[in-house]
Amino acid sequence: MATDLDGTALRRDGTVSPRTVAAFARVEDSGAMLVFVTGRPPRWMGGVAGAVRHHGLAICANGALIYDLHTERIVESHLIEAEVLEEVVAQLRANVSDLVFSVEYEAGFAHESDFLDRRAVEARAAASMTARPCAKLLALHPHMDADELHAVVHDLVGHLVTATHSSRRGLIEMSAQGVTKATALAAFAEEQGIAAGEVVAFGDMPNDLPMLGWAGTSYAVANAHPDVLAAVDHVTATNDEDGVAQVLEKLF
């Protein structure tokens, strides 16, 4: 069983409800495998890891980082190389006005001073940010919506990186070319001898689409993006109504 977190298994306030914690425990107690597949960086996994007693692996940063919840260590990375990162930022800045950037490294992150992320602790110039490989590049536009901005970014740099989004605002997430939630989940499943047809996956936003298309059975929560609702096999209740837990209680 594979699930996205924010907007899907987590409630709107970012918490894991007691009902969902219990449903996750059912999956594990049955002997099935539970994998979190998220856009989150590893540093945001602490509370979720506690909900599953620090068992298993999490696929983080849209497939770029594989994170061991038990040891709290990154065990595999698929990074955007520094020269590619520099070129992508240059191309986007030259063609789209008002963009600001942030980067997620394997450990830590950096952002430009105008990047609207109150959790950020350090601001750096773009030249400094692109000096080393990163797991994820983020581009924020103050006025464009996410779908519109994604189309522009894909057209400009889709040959260099894989762009997606998981936000209602104009925020685009870029991974190394070809890296998605699906590629990471498929590789992990193959290592475990699990076929795609045996996987049940849950999601809510366009960054989940590759994973939902790969999995044998796909669910969207009712609050999902219209493209996700149109692509899945089933729709469950919203994240605030514990839609993922409702399905897991029936399956396990």
N, C-alpha and C positions, 0 to 999 in steps of 0.2 A: 504494500500500500504506500503510495507516494502522495504527499500533499504540499501545496503552497502554504505559506503562513499568513502574512498580512492580507487582510481582506477575504481570507478563505477559512483557515482553521482558527485564526485569532479573531477576537471581537474588535469592534471599531476602536476601542481604547488600547488595543495592543495586548490585552491579557488573554490567557488561556483559561477558559471557564472550567469549573470543576467537572461539568458533564463531559467536556472534551478530554480532559485529563483521564477520566475514567474510561472513555472510549479508546484512547490511545493504549491504555493498560490492557484492555481486552484484546487488541491486536497483538501485542507482545505476548500476552499470556497464552494465546492460541498457537504460538509458534510461528506466526507470520512475521514478515519483516516490515518495519515502519521506517520510511525515509522522508525527511523534510527536504523539500526542494524549493529554495527561496532566493529572492534577490538580495536578501540581507547579507551583510558581511559577517564573518565569524564573531566579531566583538558584540554583535547584537543577539547572540544565541544563548546567553546565560540563562534567562528565565525560562525559555522553551526547553533547554536541556534539562533543567530541573524537573520539568513536567513529565519527562520520560526517564527519570532517574539516571540521566547521563548515559543512556544506552545508545548504541548504533552510530550511524554517520549522518551528516547533513550535507547536502549539496548547496553551497552558498554562492552568492554573487552571480546568479543566473548560470551556474555550471562551471564557473572559473575556478572555484576553490572547493575541495572536498575536506570536510572538517570532522574530526573524530570527537564525538560528544563526550566520550569517557575521558580521554586524555586532554581534551581541549587543545588539540594541535591540528594544524593544517597538514594533511597527509598527501595532497596532490594539488598541483597548480597548473592552470592554463592561462598564461599572461599575455597581455598586449605588449609587444616589444617596444622599447623606448623610441626607436626611429619611426615605427608605425604610429605610435601615440603622438609624436611631434607633428607628423604629416597630417593626421586627422584633425588635430586642433587647428593647425594652420589653414587647412582647407575650409573648415567650418567657420572660422573667424573671418576669413576673406569673403565668404558668401552669405553669411547670415549675421545681420547686425544684432547687437544686444545680447548675444550668448555669453554666459559665464560658465566656468568649468569647475569640476571637482574630480578627484581621482581616488580610488580605493586601491591600496597596496595590500600585499599579503598581511602586513602588520601596520595598521594605521592608515591615515588618509590625509589629504591636503585639499584646499579649495582656494579659489580666488576670493578676494574680499567681498565681492558683491553676491557670491553664491548664497542663496537663502536657506541656510541650514544652521539652525541655532545649536545643533549638537557639535558643530565644528569647533575645533580648538586651535587651529593654526591656519593662517592664510599665507599663500605663497604666490609668487608670480608664475605665469604659465610656463615660462622657460624652465623654472625649477621643477614644476610638477611633472614635466614630461621627460625628465632626465633619467628615469629608471622605469623598468617594466611595471605594469599595474594590472590588477585583476579586472577593474571596471573603470571606464571613463563616463562621467555624467555631464550632460549639457543641459542647462536650464535657460528657458526663454521667458521673459516676464509677461508676454502677451499671447503668444501662439498656444493653441491647445495641443495636447500630446499627439493625437492622430495626425494633425497637420505637420507638426514638427518632425515626427517620425518619418513621414514620406519625404520630406526635404533632406533629412540626414541620410536616409537610405540611398537616395539618388546621388548624393555628393560623395559619400565615403563607404557605401555598402560593399565595395570591392576590397576594402581594407579591414573593416570590422563588422561584427554583427550587432545591429541596433535593434532595440525593443523599448517598451515602456510598461510601467506598472503603476502609473500615477494619473490622477485626474488633471494635474497641472502640466505645463509644458516642460516636462523633464524626461530626457532620453538617456537610456543606459546602454553603453556599448561594451561588448566583450571582444576577445580575440576572434578573428574570422572563423566561423563555423562552430563556435562554442555556444551552446544553448543548454537549457535545463534538460532537453531531450538527449543530447549527446552524452552528457554526464550520467544521466539516469540509465541510459541504454548500456553504457560501458560498465557501470556498477552491476546492473542486472545480469549481464553476460558473465561477469566474474563469479556471481553467486549461482549461476545455472538457472536463472529465472527468465522465462520467455516473456516477450511484450504482452502476449495474450493473457498472461497471469496477473498483470499489473492493473490495479485500480488507481486512478489519479484524480486529484481534485485541484481546481484552480479558479481564478477570477479575472485575470488581466492578460493582455496580449503576450507578455513574457512567458505565460504558461502554455500558449498555443502549441509550440513544438512538443512539449511533454504530453499534452492532452491528445494530440494527434498520434503520438507513438504508442501510448498505453492501450491495452486491450479494451478497457472500460474507462470512460471519462465522465466526470461530473463537474458541473459548474455550480457555484452557489448563486442564489437568485439575484444577488446584488452585482453580479459579474458584468464586465464590459459586453456590449452587444455582440462583438465578434466572437467572444468566448461562448456566449449563450447559443449562438448559431452553430458552433462547431462541435459541441459535446454530444455524448449519447444521452445524458440524463441531467436534469436540474434538480438540486435539492434546495432546502431553505437557506436563508441568508446566513452570513457569518454570525450576526448578532443573535440569531435563533439556533445556533449550533448545528448548522446544516450538515457539516462533515460528520459530527458525532451521531446525528440521526441516521445517516447511512451506515456508519460503522456498527452501530448497535444492531442493525438488521443483518449485516454481513457476518458479524462475530458474536 
